Amino acid sequence: MVEWTDFERATIQSVFEKMDYDDVGPAALSRCLVVYPWTQRYFGNFGNLYNAAAIQGNPMVAAHGKTVLHGLDRAVKNMDDIKATYAELSVLHSEKLRVDPDNFRLLADCLTIVVAARMGADFTADVQGAFQKFLAVVVSSLGRQYH
Amino acid sequence: PGAEKWLTNTFTQTCAVRPSRHSTFTHSTSATGYNMLTKHEKELIAKIWDKMIPVASDIGAECLLRMMTTFPGTKTYFAHLDIRPGSPHLRSHGKKIVLAIAECSKDISSMMVTLAPLQTLHAYKLRIDPCNFKLLCHCILVTLAAHMGDEFNPVAHAAMDKYLSAFAAVLAEKYR
């Protein structure tokens, strides 16, 4: 059972409330595909991923980025049982999609950096701490059903 | 020479290199054989760090504070310092780190030579578990993003991540 302080709860709600999911989602996924090119192995049918410009302009990447971020919303709204919230998605990623769970951490790191770029000085060390703790729980939950 | 080959091999395995990814891709002919960064990437990295030199204490303190807040285990290395936000210890220590990274970025090909004294310091005196280097590197990237906004685009991010990973790997070189 994850313990959240009042500050952490308030921070997570506030960060996601202010976020434009349709901007941040595509930005985070495309950044991940550029910075960690081996993650492209899961997107063979997405068309042109040949360079940074192609990735950032790719409509399938953008659409999927939005899907992923809206998926994150479920954890934001259910912080007290993220593990159960993502049990099915964890099975999906393990059995069907066969994604190496370390990739969840890579995407989480890229998302953190995108949010930092958007929020600037408002993304203080304490806000970062809360945000990364939240993402660590999400990442752990998504990897939970792998065996 | 053995260490240089290891470094090249490690990074060839870690980062998939695709020849036409950058139109100005050239193989570095440096003595280290390190060729994971294109000429353009090296210039980009040097330019970014050059801007950080005048604010090294601020940037350095911020990186350390972010790291210790997000990864509390890293605080164990700072029992001898006052690590409260804004503390002069944090600023002076942060400044040292930023200046070392900035200095090295001016001539990335000579990294093995430039970092030799720091390699010895980290291996024999500080003995920081190298898993912590990537935690600090991540917080450096976050700090750069918070200060540079959109200018810290995916290409700059990728280049900087490669540079900092190489820096950390070289630093840990003499551990065993």
Chai-1 contact restraints between the chains, C-beta under 6 A:
chainA,res_idxA,chainB,res_idxB,connection_type,confidence,min_distance_angstrom,max_distance_angstrom,comment,restraint_id
A,R31,B,P154,contact,1.0,0.0,6.0,A-B,restraint_1
A,V34,B,P154,contact,1.0,0.0,6.0,A-B,restraint_2
A,V34,B,A158,contact,1.0,0.0,6.0,A-B,restraint_3
A,V35,B,H157,contact,1.0,0.0,6.0,A-B,restraint_4
A,V35,B,A158,contact,1.0,0.0,6.0,A-B,restraint_5
A,V35,B,D161,contact,1.0,0.0,6.0,A-B,restraint_6
A,P37,B,A16,contact,1.0,0.0,6.0,A-B,restraint_7
A,W38,B,A16,contact,1.0,0.0,6.0,A-B,restraint_8
A,N51,B,R21,contact,1.0,0.0,6.0,A-B,restraint_9
A,A52,B,P154,contact,1.0,0.0,6.0,A-B,restraint_10
A,A52,B,V155,contact,1.0,0.0,6.0,A-B,restraint_11
A,I113,B,L141,contact,1.0,0.0,6.0,A-B,restraint_12
A,I113,B,V142,contact,1.0,0.0,6.0,A-B,restraint_13
A,I113,B,A145,contact,1.0,0.0,6.0,A-B,restraint_14
A,A116,B,V142,contact,1.0,0.0,6.0,A-B,restraint_15
A,A116,B,A145,contact,1.0,0.0,6.0,A-B,restraint_16
A,A116,B,A146,contact,1.0,0.0,6.0,A-B,restraint_17
A,A117,B,A145,contact,1.0,0.0,6.0,A-B,restraint_18
A,A117,B,G149,contact,1.0,0.0,6.0,A-B,restraint_19
A,A117,B,F152,contact,1.0,0.0,6.0,A-B,restraint_20
A,G120,B,A146,contact,1.0,0.0,6.0,A-B,restraint_21
A,F123,B,A146,contact,1.0,0.0,6.0,A-B,restraint_22
A,A125,B,L65,contact,1.0,0.0,6.0,A-B,restraint_23
A,A125,B,R66,contact,1.0,0.0,6.0,A-B,restraint_24
A,A125,B,T69,contact,1.0,0.0,6.0,A-B,restraint_25
A,Q128,B,R66,contact,1.0,0.0,6.0,A-B,restraint_26
A,Q128,B,T70,contact,1.0,0.0,6.0,A-B,restraint_27
A,G129,B,T69,contact,1.0,0.0,6.0,A-B,restraint_28
A,G129,B,T70,contact,1.0,0.0,6.0,A-B,restraint_29
A,Q132,B,T70,contact,1.0,0.0,6.0,A-B,restraint_30
